[in-house]
Amino acid sequence: MTALYPQYMYEAILRVATNDPEFTFSVTTTPYPIYQKFKDLETAAGAYDFVFMTAIALALVPCVMV
């Protein structure tokens, strides 16, 4: 739970450190944008996976025929 919502841990530590039971602390997390290079790599990887699986399937055709 702490890994997903670290603000609760921070808030609990700061409440004890400041001795203020009504202390509030908010954390805003925003993801970084995805670069176009990584999007292109994902697209290329999908094509390579398709070619690899097709090559394996065609290599196994003679084994099935025996």
C-alpha positions as CSV (number, residue, x, y, z in Angstrom):
1,M,0.0,0.0,0.0
2,T,2.9,2.4,0.8
3,A,4.4,2.0,-2.7
4,L,1.1,3.0,-4.3
5,Y,0.2,5.8,-2.0
6,P,3.3,7.3,-0.3
7,Q,1.5,10.5,0.8
8,Y,-0.2,8.5,3.6
9,M,3.2,7.4,4.9
10,Y,4.6,11.0,4.6
11,E,1.6,12.4,6.3
12,A,1.8,9.9,9.2
13,I,5.5,10.6,9.8
14,L,4.9,14.4,9.7
15,R,2.0,14.1,12.1
16,V,4.2,12.4,14.6
17,A,7.2,14.7,13.9
18,T,5.2,17.9,14.3
19,N,3.0,16.5,17.1
20,D,-0.1,17.8,15.3
21,P,-2.8,15.1,14.9
22,E,-4.7,17.3,12.3
23,F,-1.6,17.8,10.0
24,T,-2.4,17.3,6.4
25,F,0.1,16.8,3.6
26,S,-0.9,16.2,0.0
27,V,1.3,14.8,-2.8
28,T,0.5,15.1,-6.5
29,T,2.0,12.6,-8.8
30,T,1.9,13.0,-12.5
31,P,3.3,10.6,-15.1
32,Y,6.0,11.8,-17.5
33,P,4.8,11.9,-21.2
34,I,5.7,9.0,-23.4
35,Y,8.3,9.9,-26.0
36,Q,7.6,9.3,-29.7
37,K,10.8,7.2,-29.9
38,F,9.3,4.7,-27.4
39,K,6.0,4.6,-29.2
40,D,7.8,3.8,-32.4
41,L,9.8,1.1,-30.7
42,E,6.5,-0.5,-29.4
43,T,5.1,-0.5,-32.9
44,A,8.2,-2.0,-34.4
45,A,8.4,-4.6,-31.6
46,G,4.8,-5.7,-32.5
47,A,5.8,-6.2,-36.1
48,Y,9.0,-8.1,-35.1
49,D,6.9,-10.4,-32.8
50,F,4.6,-11.2,-35.7
51,V,7.5,-12.0,-38.1
52,F,9.2,-14.2,-35.4
53,M,6.0,-16.1,-34.7
54,T,5.3,-16.6,-38.4
55,A,8.8,-17.9,-38.9
56,I,8.5,-20.4,-36.1
57,A,5.1,-21.5,-37.4
58,L,6.5,-22.1,-40.9
59,A,9.6,-23.9,-39.5
60,L,7.2,-26.3,-37.7
61,V,5.1,-27.2,-40.7
62,P,7.4,-30.0,-41.8
63,C,7.4,-31.4,-38.3
64,V,3.6,-31.6,-38.4
65,M,3.6,-33.3,-41.8
66,V,5.8,-36.2,-40.7
